[in-house]
Amino acid sequence: MHFSCIHILHLVALITIPLLTSMCSGPRAAAHEAWTITQLLTQGERVESVTEVVEVRNCGVAERKTVDCSAGTSNNFSTSLGLDLGLEAGIEVGIGPSIAADLGFNRSSGESLDLDTPPSGYINRYVVVKEYRIVSGKVLARSSTGGEQEAQYAFQASCSLGVESLETFECEDVAVPSPSLSCPEVSGPFADAWSDVQHKIGCAIDRHSTTWVAEEAFQNGWMYWRKDNDMIYEIYDSGGWGAYANTWREGDPYFSCPDADTPEESPPTPVMGFGKVWCNHLDVRQGLGWAMDAEHGFDAVVQDFEHGFMLGSDRWIWVFYDDDSWDRK
């Protein structure tokens, strides 16, 4: 199972939430024990920029696309409770109002940018820059039984969007009709995304389903693991994606390439299945850069199509095309 002892917990201010069962060994918190983040120990800021290439096509079907960046809410706060704390089902973690106020929850909600649709027969290729202001450091968590634990945290406090460049060129497939004329309609969580990309991804070949997924953010992209097919996917901000079978198994080294340049810390070094792919494939390592946070898991919705598949993360819908390109909705 590709899931780390270092849990990333997305917390809601003033609300406690149940955590998922870990397969990690070591000391474990008691069932139904409540933990509360009570104090900011350290606080620093950094700015991270992400570049995304987005195409808006008008090749038989006129696309409309909006680019979003989310920031400033409780969904943009994450924390790790460390390797020495095993988390059992029934444990609850909360965050107090003073922490939320100090960090500035809900002062910003991100931005949206509508991209212009080109004239019929053309494609607009945008290079969009997302700039995030990230507040990070250490917090102190206390349990209902008197235990204490330091944890790392990161909070995407604000973000801004801008277009770095725009290129317009002619379609190569202007005469291709929309598959919507012959495809059954897609319902459920991917309905809106499919209506935007049906000309490229084709018809659905099965119904949407739910599977356990692990996610990790990197300097220049993302990694995902799907439990249903045991595959690891890399998404590159520069464009393109790749996939490898997960070959990491219980008992394998937690860190696959520990040396002076890859410390046994996560972040910046990915672990287990993500780490094995990252260590063994130089193109993945160079393309993604360092891990920006520890991996975390959640239930995700997936669906297969004629020319790719969709995956709904806890914040976006990813569209993976068979030609190794991708979209994010």
C-alpha positions in Angstrom: 0.0 0.0 0.0 1.5 3.3 -1.1 0.8 5.4 2.0 3.2 7.1 4.4 3.4 7.2 8.2 3.8 11.0 7.6 0.1 11.9 7.3 -0.8 15.2 5.6 -4.0 16.3 7.3 -6.2 18.9 5.7 -7.9 20.6 8.6 -10.9 22.8 9.1 -10.8 25.5 11.7 -12.9 24.8 14.7 -13.9 21.4 13.4 -12.4 18.0 14.3 -12.2 15.3 11.7 -11.6 11.5 11.8 -8.3 10.2 10.3 -7.7 7.1 8.2 -6.1 4.0 9.6 -2.3 3.8 9.0 -0.4 0.7 8.2 2.8 2.1 9.9 4.5 0.5 12.8 5.6 2.1 16.0 3.8 3.8 18.9 0.2 4.5 18.2 -2.3 7.0 19.6 -5.2 5.5 21.4 -8.5 5.1 19.6 -10.9 8.0 19.9 -8.0 10.2 21.2 -8.4 13.9 20.1 -5.5 16.0 19.0 -5.6 19.8 18.7 -3.0 22.1 17.1 -2.6 24.7 19.8 0.6 26.8 19.0 2.6 28.1 16.1 6.2 27.4 17.0 7.9 28.9 13.9 6.6 30.8 10.9 8.3 31.7 7.7 7.2 32.7 4.2 8.2 31.9 0.7 6.9 32.4 -2.8 6.5 29.6 -5.3 5.7 30.0 -8.9 4.1 27.3 -11.1 4.0 27.5 -14.9 1.2 25.8 -16.7 0.6 25.4 -20.4 -3.1 25.6 -21.4 -4.5 25.2 -24.9 -7.9 26.5 -25.8 -9.1 25.0 -29.1 -11.7 26.0 -31.6 -11.3 23.0 -33.9 -14.8 21.9 -34.7 -15.8 22.5 -31.0 -15.2 25.8 -29.4 -13.7 25.3 -25.9 -14.0 27.6 -23.0 -11.5 27.3 -20.2 -10.9 28.9 -16.8 -7.7 28.6 -14.8 -8.0 28.7 -11.1 -5.7 28.9 -8.1 -7.0 28.2 -4.6 -5.6 29.8 -1.5 -6.4 31.2 1.9 -8.9 28.6 3.1 -8.7 25.7 5.6 -8.4 23.4 2.6 -5.0 25.0 1.8 -3.6 24.2 5.2 -1.8 20.9 5.7 0.3 19.4 8.5 2.4 16.2 9.2 2.2 14.6 12.6 5.6 12.8 12.2 7.0 9.4 11.9 6.8 8.6 15.7 3.0 9.0 15.9 0.9 6.1 14.5 -2.6 7.3 13.8 -5.5 4.9 14.3 -9.1 5.2 13.1 -11.2 7.3 15.5 -8.5 9.9 16.2 -9.6 13.5 15.7 -7.5 16.5 15.0 -8.7 20.1 15.3 -7.3 23.6 14.8 -8.2 26.4 17.1 -9.4 29.9 16.1 -6.2 31.6 17.3 -4.1 29.6 14.8 -6.6 30.3 12.0 -6.5 34.0 12.8 -2.7 34.2 13.1 -2.4 32.5 9.7 -5.2 34.5 8.1 -7.7 31.9 7.1 -10.4 33.2 4.7 -8.6 36.5 3.9 -8.1 35.2 0.4 -9.9 32.6 -1.7 -7.7 32.5 -4.7 -8.2 33.8 -8.2 -9.8 32.7 -11.5 -8.8 33.6 -15.0 -11.0 33.1 -18.1 -9.0 32.3 -21.2 -10.2 33.7 -24.5 -11.5 31.2 -27.1 -9.8 31.7 -30.5 -11.6 32.2 -33.8 -12.9 29.1 -35.6 -10.1 26.9 -36.9 -7.4 28.1 -34.4 -5.8 27.2 -31.1 -4.7 29.6 -28.4 -1.7 28.3 -26.4 -1.3 30.1 -23.1 1.6 30.0 -20.6 -0.1 30.8 -17.3 1.9 31.6 -14.2 0.5 30.8 -10.7 2.3 32.5 -7.8 1.6 31.2 -4.3 2.6 32.9 -1.0 3.2 30.0 1.4 3.5 30.3 5.1 5.2 27.3 6.7 7.0 26.2 9.9 6.3 24.1 12.9 3.2 23.7 15.1 2.6 22.1 18.5 -0.2 19.6 18.7 -1.6 18.4 22.1 -3.8 15.3 22.7 -6.8 14.8 25.0 -4.6 12.5 27.1 -1.8 15.0 27.6 0.6 14.0 24.8 2.4 16.6 22.7 3.8 16.3 19.2 5.6 18.9 17.0 4.6 18.9 13.4 5.5 20.6 10.1 2.8 22.7 8.5 2.3 24.6 5.2 -0.4 27.1 4.3 -1.1 28.5 0.9 -2.1 32.0 2.1 -2.7 33.7 -1.3 -2.2 33.2 -5.0 -2.2 35.3 -8.2 -2.6 34.4 -11.8 -1.0 35.9 -14.9 -0.5 35.1 -18.6 3.2 35.0 -19.5 2.7 34.4 -23.2 0.1 33.6 -25.8 0.6 31.8 -29.1 -2.2 31.3 -31.7 -1.9 28.8 -34.5 -4.1 26.9 -36.9 -5.8 23.6 -36.1 -4.7 20.4 -37.8 -8.1 18.8 -37.3 -10.7 21.5 -38.0 -13.0 19.0 -39.8 -13.1 16.5 -36.9 -16.7 16.4 -35.6 -17.6 16.4 -31.9 -17.9 13.0 -30.4 -20.8 14.2 -28.5 -22.9 13.4 -31.5 -22.4 9.7 -31.0 -21.2 9.4 -27.4 -23.6 8.7 -24.5 -23.6 11.6 -22.1 -21.2 11.4 -19.1 -22.9 12.0 -15.8 -21.6 12.4 -12.3 -18.4 14.3 -11.1 -16.8 14.4 -14.6 -19.8 15.7 -16.6 -18.7 19.3 -16.9 -15.0 18.4 -17.6 -16.0 15.9 -20.2 -18.1 18.4 -22.1 -15.0 20.6 -22.4 -12.6 17.9 -23.6 -14.8 15.3 -25.3 -13.4 16.1 -28.7 -10.0 14.9 -27.5 -10.7 12.2 -24.9 -13.6 10.5 -26.7 -16.4 8.5 -25.2 -16.5 7.0 -21.7 -15.8 3.2 -21.7 -17.0 2.6 -18.2 -18.7 4.3 -15.3 -16.8 6.4 -12.7 -15.6 4.5 -9.6 -13.8 5.3 -6.4 -10.3 4.2 -5.4 -7.7 5.1 -2.8 -5.1 7.6 -4.2 -1.9 9.0 -2.8 -0.8 12.5 -3.9 2.5 14.5 -3.5 3.4 18.0 -4.6 6.8 18.6 -6.2 8.7 21.8 -7.2 7.7 21.2 -10.9 4.7 18.9 -10.8 2.8 16.2 -9.0 2.8 12.4 -8.4 -0.2 10.3 -7.9 -0.7 6.6 -7.1 -3.9 4.7 -7.8 -4.6 1.6 -5.7 -7.0 0.1 -8.2 -4.3 -0.4 -10.9 -1.2 0.1 -8.7 0.3 2.6 -11.1 2.2 5.8 -10.3 1.7 8.9 -12.4 4.0 11.9 -12.8 2.5 15.2 -14.0 5.0 17.9 -15.2 4.2 21.6 -15.0 6.2 22.0 -18.2 3.7 19.7 -20.0 3.3 16.0 -20.4 2.9 13.1 -18.0 4.3 9.6 -17.4 3.4 6.4 -15.6 5.2 3.5 -14.0 4.1 0.4 -12.2 4.5 0.6 -8.5 7.2 -2.0 -7.5 7.6 -0.9 -3.9 6.5 -3.4 -1.3 6.4 -3.6 2.5 10.0 -4.4 3.7 11.7 -2.4 0.9 13.8 0.6 2.0 11.7 3.6 3.0 14.1 5.9 1.2 15.4 4.4 -2.0 18.4 6.6 -2.7 19.8 8.0 0.6 23.0 10.0 0.1 24.4 13.4 0.7 22.1 14.9 -2.0 19.0 13.1 -0.9 18.6 13.3 2.8 16.4 10.8 4.7 13.7 13.5 5.2 10.4 13.9 3.5 10.2 16.5 2.2 12.4 17.0 0.3 13.0 13.4 -0.6 9.9 11.3 -1.6 9.5 7.9 0.1 8.3 4.4 -0.7 6.7 3.9 -4.2 7.0 7.6 -5.2 10.6 7.6 -4.0 11.6 4.4 -5.8 10.3 5.9 -9.2 11.9 9.3 -8.4 15.3 7.7 -7.5 15.5 5.1 -10.3 14.4 7.4 -13.2 16.6 10.4 -13.6 14.2 12.1 -16.1 11.4 11.9 -13.4 13.8 13.3 -10.7 15.0 16.2 -12.9 11.5 16.9 -14.3 9.7 17.1 -11.0 12.4 18.5 -8.7 12.2 18.1 -4.9 9.1 17.1 -3.0 7.4 20.1 -1.5 5.4 18.2 1.1 4.9 14.7 2.4 2.5 12.5 0.4 -1.1 12.1 1.6 -4.0 9.8 0.7 -7.7 10.2 0.0 -10.6 8.6 -1.8 -10.7 9.7 -5.5 -13.0 9.3 -8.4 -11.6 7.9 -11.6 -13.1 7.1 -15.1 -11.7 5.7 -18.3 -12.3 7.1 -21.7 -11.4 6.1 -25.3 -8.3 8.3 -25.3 -7.3 8.7 -21.7 -8.8 8.9 -18.2 -9.9 11.4 -15.5 -8.9 11.5 -11.9 -10.7 13.7 -9.3 -8.2 14.8 -6.6 -9.3 16.6 -3.4 -8.9 19.9 -5.2 -8.9 19.4 -9.1 -10.0 17.2 -11.9 -7.0 15.9 -13.8 -7.5 14.8 -17.4 -4.8 12.4 -18.8 -4.7 12.0 -22.6 -3.2 9.1 -24.4 -0.8 11.5 -26.3 0.9 12.2 -22.9 -0.7 15.7 -22.6 -3.0 16.7 -19.7 -5.6 19.2 -18.6 -6.6 20.3 -15.1 -10.2 21.5 -14.3 
